[in-house]
Amino acid sequence: ISCMLRSPIPTFLIIFIFTACKKDTVEVIRAVKIQEINSMQDENFNIDFPAEISPTQKTVLAFKYAGKIKSINFESGDFVKKGQVIATMDDKDYKVNLEAFSKKYEAAKAVAQNAEIQFARAEKLYKGEALAKKDYDNALMQKNVAISTFKEASAGLENARNTLNDTKIIAPYDGYIDKKIVEVGTVVPEGGPVISFISNEITDISVNASLKDIEYIKNANGIIFKDNLSEKTYPLKVKSVVQNPDPINLTYPVTFTFSNLSEGEKFLSGQTGTVTISVKNNGNQEILIPLNAVFEDNGSNVYLFKNGIAVKTPIKIGELRETDKISVVKGLKSGDKVIVAGVSKLADGEKVRLLGGNKWKL
């Protein structure tokens, strides 16, 4: 034996040397799980979207004119009845303006009334041929001018009243203060946002979908919402689909609403969950594999199980389905055996064996 010892050495070293000499090279064959590809034709699959509950109405409230905020009468989360005053701005200048127009109105009103009386007297004299035509025409002109001035003063007074009213933000419907955008004392520009206000009804759910998913949504077998807090599920129906995509994400906002919500069941704005679209393939074959079966190496790839060997195979992936599956549009066919677990530890051409003969099938 090549490892024979000819001189005394420590016992622990003898054990190590004999162990090393006896150790044969043992081939380690990794156990793997596979998914055998089969046709998805005429079967349902699900598409999941992260979702957020939103109010049926959301309005950013603002003052019509520029000014300094005098008061905000509610806090975020407070309930407000329609017609209640939510906020006011400094209205001293607007009150002075109203007072000035009120005086103009009263003066114009008095002149107009007097002109009416003078014209009535002149008209009576003129018909009795006791007044010259020139004097009659002059009385008529004065009446018309006085009435015109009075109308202008009336319009000015109405505008001054409206302007003073516009120093208040009034709740347009029953709802809640979503958030205060500015604080008391802030000078806001004309139309500057002050309060975000949401409706009392909170029954809408919004998701962002790709153009392809829009078709699935329109032809869905069923749509449900699963609440993250209670894990309860609720049926939904499509409320609206925005026709133009979001310019940043290039997705289409889709709004759902509850189709059969129990009386007294309420949600909070911003509450999250998952919208699941149940889709029927309608004759289209779609291959779905677990997301963790795919790895990136100069493109997307999977390992196929072929006669006990892991074979690296390039694929072209499509869109996410559910939360952990992805569609494969090119590179796989019915009968292929895709390795779906332990992919990160494999190498192309490595020998592998099936773990307990297990296979995953969709």
HELIX and SHEET records of a PDB file:
HELIX    1   1 THR A   11  LYS A   22  1                                  12    
HELIX    2   2 LYS A   92  LYS A  127  1                                  36    
HELIX    3   3 LYS A  133  ASN A  165  1                                  33    
HELIX    4   4 LEU A  211  LYS A  218  1                                   8    
HELIX    5   5 LEU A  291  ALA A  293  5                                   3    
HELIX    6   6 VAL A  343  LYS A  345  5                                   3    
SHEET    1   A 3 LYS A 337  ILE A 339  0                                        
SHEET    2   A 3 ARG A  30  GLU A  36 -1                                        
SHEET    3   A 3 VAL A 352  TRP A 360  1                                        
SHEET    1   B 7 ASN A  44  SER A  54  0                                        
SHEET    2   B 7 ASP A 204  ALA A 209 -1                                        
SHEET    3   B 7 TYR A 252  PHE A 258 -1                                        
SHEET    4   B 7 THR A 233  VAL A 241 -1                                        
SHEET    5   B 7 GLY A 222  ASP A 227 -1                                        
SHEET    6   B 7 THR A 272  LYS A 280 -1                                        
SHEET    7   B 7 ASN A  44  SER A  54 -1                                        
SHEET    1   C 4 LYS A  58  ALA A  62  0                                        
SHEET    2   C 4 PRO A 193  SER A 199 -1                                        
SHEET    3   C 4 GLY A 175  LYS A 180 -1                                        
SHEET    4   C 4 PHE A  79  VAL A  80 -1                                        
SHEET    1   D 4 LYS A 168  ILE A 170  0                                        
SHEET    2   D 4 VAL A  85  MET A  89 -1                                        
SHEET    3   D 4 GLY A  67  ILE A  72 -1                                        
SHEET    4   D 4 VAL A 187  VAL A 188 -1                                        
SHEET    1   E 3 ILE A 287  PRO A 290  0                                        
SHEET    2   E 3 LYS A 325  LYS A 330 -1                                        
SHEET    3   E 3 LYS A 316  ARG A 321 -1                                        
SHEET    1   F 3 PHE A 295  GLU A 296  0                                        
SHEET    2   F 3 SER A 300  LYS A 306 -1                                        
SHEET    3   F 3 ILE A 309  PRO A 314 -1                                        
END                                                                             
